Amino acid sequence: MKPSLYMETTIPSYLAAWPSRDLIVAAHQQLTHDWWQRRRGAFRLYVSQLVLDECGLGDRDAASRRLALLKGVPLVPADDEVFNLADQFVGQGCIPVAARADAVHLALATVNEMEYFLTWNCVHLNNAQIVEQVRAICVVQGYGCPVICTPEELMG
């Protein structure tokens, strides 16, 4: 069976955005497109209602492009267990209060036993120091931690 993968909002955002003039962002966009074309079929993709809500914000045309990419991608459920784990990530200082939505994304993937968590958010999510803290919290709370990575790291 294919491994499960939760896509956080940065992935459809990079896929649907106009090419950036910032060289690093443009490279991330291209890597995301390459992953989408070549590798997404190797995984069982999942998103959440939170991803759909975030993708629906902002410019109407861009939101439409983001949401079209996610059509048919199954949703993982959110429940008290998810929000309690997100509260642990924030409460223990792992993820800042201002980035609580990021903590919820991570908790959604964790509680729903995703094998991979795909993101370009390297400030609050795919950050070596934060990943170690997240893993420790997951262990204490009795969860396995998904592999937190970027599309570049999943190119096969």
Protein Blocks (a to p, Z undefined) as FASTA:
>chain_A
ZZdddddfklmmmmmpccdfblklmmmmmmmmmmmmmmmmmpccdddfklmmmmmgcjfk
lmmmmmmmmgoiacddddfklmmmmmmmmmnomagfklmmmmmmmmmmmmnopabdcdfb
lklmmgfklmmmmmmmmmmnopacdddddfklmnZZ
